[in-house]
Amino acid sequence: MPKPLPPFTYGAVYFRKSNPPHEDWERDYAVAAQDGYTAFRHWFLWSAIEIAPGVYDWADYDRQLDLAAQHGLATIIAEMTTAAPEWAYSRYPHARYETRSGHRLESAMSGSCVTGGFPGLCLDNDEVRELAERFLQALAGRYRDHPGLGGYDIWNECTYWEDVCYCPATAARFRRWLQHKYGDLRALAEGWQRHSLAAWEDIQIPRQLGPYPDVLDWLAFRVDNAYRLMAWRRDVLRAVDPEHPILAHGVAGGLTRAAGYAADDWRAAETVDGYGLTWIAARKGDAPWQQWHAVDLTRAAARGKTIWHAEAQGGPLWLQPQVLNRPRSDGRIAAPEDLRLWHMLSFAAGARGLFYPRWRPLLDGPLFGAFGPYGMDGSRTARSRMASRIAHWAGAPEQADLWQAKPVRGEIGIVVVPESQRFAHAQQGDTGLYAASVLGAYQGFFQHNIQADWVHLDDLDAYDLLYLPYPVMLPQAAAERLRAWVERGGTLISEGCPGYFDERGHVAPQQPGLGLAELFGAQESYVEFTPDLLGELTFMAHGRRAYGGTFLQAYRPTSGKSAGWYTDGRVAVVDHAYGQGRTRLIGTMPGAGVAAHPDEPAPLFAELLAWAGAEPHVRCSAPGIQARLHAGEGKVFLWAVNPQPYPALAQLELGPAWRHLRPVGSRWGNQATGDAEALSVTINSRDVAIIELA
């Protein structure tokens, strides 16, 4: 088993050649150790180390590990084979990434460090992959026994961008993948409806998106190929160093970027010992639900493994397109109180480690001055003092039981079907409609302090109540799995048009398709695929109006019962008992309705929980407050998060399963008074209260 990192790892990315200046290293390490940091991560750039074939310059990196050992910090080696040596670009021009339009990418400077060689060379080319393997072997062989080593980070942000790679080596790899899937060329030709394929070499990568089998196969291959190479990097390092943990971090992109960018948080997390995320408020915005959803997604994908906020904002962000024309308060100018809120929110969602993307800001490039809690010269700031306070608190032995506790299972799960997202990308050119449904559903439950967990199809059995967003395309196996889960006693709430398309993009003449009409006890009576006309679509359920959107499907109940109507009288909602379970089919996308009207209340989502007979874990009287329960090792903790710029008095009521608990102390913030049915606590502005219960 790999050596464990500290129970709570607090650190930052420090060295990105050529920042910070060499003369400051000794001082900076001493300050970091004094301020409670336990680790640094560095970019070990292939292009900066292998300066000629087989000739390595390790001097700067040796010094980093020596200083780490001297000051008691662990070093996370971030391997950066994504920065290929300049000599490799010259010697292997055929291995340069090729874009969809046929353009070959030259070596470029990174926006995140002053080093060339980006974006690297395509590792589908055997000779380049062999070169990278030798570099990784040399890297692990040099540092595996160093006392300053803590582990490896094998993929920075776990995404490829959509436009690469279309080179001949990738095309050949795609053909081998297709041979394994189809076995027979005629079967592929029939499946793709490209009937004149006479040899495997006739198959080309599809360069135009469309809802067709060849495009869907290409998007699926991209994901498989990305995580094949991720596993290869892991295996190369582990063969040399079996002792240290292997980590990675994504961008919580499995709901918004997976189809085009080969970002699948579940696939990434299963490849490594621990998984994390980059989440920067300056880039994403300061709306609390956004960060909650991202850490929740990472935690779900990790399936019990430790997660870390691998890149957390510690300073401002200048001149980037994502921040321009937004107010200062929307994450652009990070105050100490912002750091406190952002970090504590991640911990409340389950993160058990935190790194800044910079310890101190870069002095060059477009990201100069950004993200670091310390000053441009490495001096302490008000932000760094807040970071130090949190670091010392998080690393204290008395918090060990706090970090052993984990967020309890949510009251409901939102089902993630990657194939549905890929189909949306193929059909529409992006995943915007899919993302609106899934993220809007999360927001709808979030409004009511309902913890909605992200649930992969493989993990259905851990939940009794599930919400299925944007099920417009489902593989047959997914439809059968959902039906069997309901039959065994599960309660499924589905958005409209379930299984309208199958996994080859084919429309069933009778809807719902894939045998789902029996599951939902309804047949389609009317349908519209007019997202541009449905922005104000509403329906009635539980005597209340709710927004839908994207698509509209109306029903004729068969064995089901009408439970909601559109304004024209058509049936919008059908309830049905099936086997030991039950279903509710809503003929449009309520998640998209929330996404389109984020400032309006969405009582439907609280009523869905009540309809299913479920109770919230925590009810909260104060608007804007989010409360979560963590449990483990016989301890229960209540986290109450106040993102607002003023204190809030929250009255909290624990759900029935937790009513036997009473407050016995505070780990952060103010004490709580009362009992489980009427807990009272004042939460400071942009702060949290962590209440121990017993």
C-alpha positions, 0 to 999 in steps of 0.5 A: 500500500502507498504511504499515506499523506498527512490526515489533512494536507495543506499546501500550494503549488510553489515552483513553476520554472522559473518562478519564484526566484531562486534567491527566495526559496530558502526563506519561502520554505521557512515561512510556509513551515511556520505558517502551517503548510505541510506540502508543496506541489511543483511542476516537473516539466519534461521540456525543462528537465530533459534538455537533450536526449537522455540529458537531464537537468535536475538541479532546481528540482533537487533543491526543492525536495532538499528544502522540503525535507529540511523544513518538514514539508511533503513534495507532490511531484506534478509530472508534466509530460504535457510539456515536450522537449523542443528537440522532440518537436523537431525530431518527431514532427508527425507526433504534433497534435493535429486539430480537427481542421488539420492544423499541426500545433507547434511548441508554445509557451505556457500561460501558467509558467515561463516554459516552452513545449506546450501542449506536448506531443501526441502520446498515441505515437509509440516512439514519443510515448516511449520517450515520455516513459523513460522520462517518468522512469528517470523521474521516479527513480531519482526521487522515490527514496528522497525524504522530501517526497510525498507523492505524484500528481499524474494529470493536471486538471484531467481534460483534453481540449476538444480540438485534438488529436486527429493525427494518423497515430490517433486514427490508427488507435481509433480503428483498433478500438473499433475492431475490439468493439465490433469485431467484424468490419461488416457489423461496423459498416452496418452500424455506422451506415457507411456501407462501402467500408471495404477495409479497416483503413478506410475508416476515418475520424469523423471531423463533423459533429452529428447525432450519428453512430460514428460520432458517438463512437469517436466521443466514447473512444476519446474518453477511453483513450484519455484514461488509458494513457492516464493509467499508463502514467500511473503504471509507469510510476508505480512500477518504479515507486510502489510506496508513494500515493499517486493522485490527480485532479480535474476541474469538476468537468464531468457534467459540463465538459465530458463529451468534448473534452474527455473529462470523466471524473469517475474514470479519473478517480478510479485510476488513482489513490486520491482525487481532487479538483481545481475550482477558482471563484474568479473563473466560475463566479461566487454563487455558492451552489457552483462550488458546492456542486463541484466538490460534491461531484468530485466526492461522488466520483472518488467513491470513498477515496480522499478528495482534495481541493487541489487548486483553491483561489488565494488571491486575485485574478487579472485581465482574463476573459472570465473575470472582465465585466464582472463585479469585484465581489464576484471572486475577482478581488479575494479578501481574507474572508473570501478565502475562509468561506471558499475553503470551509465550504470545500471542507463542508462538502467533503474535501480533506486537503487544500492546495493553492495554485500558487504560493506566491504569484507568478512574475511573468505571463498572462497569469502574473499576480494571480491566485497566491495568498502571499505577496509578489515578493513572497511577503505575508499579506492579510490573505496569507494570515487567514490561510495560515490560521486555517492551515494551523487549525486544520492540521491540529491533532484535535481535528483528526476526528473531524476529518475522519467524518464524511458527509452523510449520504444525500436525501436524493441522488441525481443520476449521471449518464455520460452517454446522454451528455455525449449525445447532446454534444454530438446532436447540438455541438455542445452540452449546454442543454444537458448541463442546464438540466443537471445543474438546474436540478441541483440548484433546485434541491440546493434552494431547500437545503436538500443534499443532492448527491451525484450518482453514477449509473454503477452506484444506483443501489446505494440510493432509494430516491433518484432524479434522472435529468435530461434522459433524452438518449439512454443506452438500452443497458441503462434503461434496463438498469433503471427499470430493475432498480425501480422494480426492486423498490426504488423511487425514480423521478425522471425528466421528459423524453426518456429514451427518445433516442437509443445509443445509436441515435435512433428514434423509437416510433413509440414513446417513451422508448427502450421499454420505458413506457411500461416503467412510467405507465404512460405513452407520449401524446404530443412532443416539441423539441423547441428549446428556443420557444420553451423558456417560459414553459410552465406546468402545474403540480401539487397545486403550484406552478413550476417552470420547465424548459428545453423540450416538451412531452405530454402523455396519455396515462396507461397504468399510471395516473395523471399528477400534473398538467400544462397550461393547455390541459395536456398531461405533464406529470404521470405517477406510477407504481412499478414492482416494489417501487414507483416513478414520477415522469415529468414531461419537460426539464424542471432543471432547465427551468431553474437554470433559466430562472435562478432568482425565482423560488423552485418549490417543486423540488422540495415537494418532490422530496415530500412526495417521495416520503423523504425528510431533509437531513437538516431544515434551516430557517435562515435563507442562504444558509447551507447545512450539512451533516458529517458522520464517522468514528462515532462522531457527528458534526453539523456544518452550517455555511453562511456565504452572505456578507452579514451574520445570520442567526440560523434555526436548525432542525435535524431530520428524524434519523438525527433527532437523538443528537445534541450540541456538545461543542464547537470546532469553528465559529459560535456555539449552538444552543437548543436541541435537535428540533430547535438548534440555534446558532449565529454564523458570522459573515462569510464564515461557518459554524462547525457544531459537534453533536452527540 
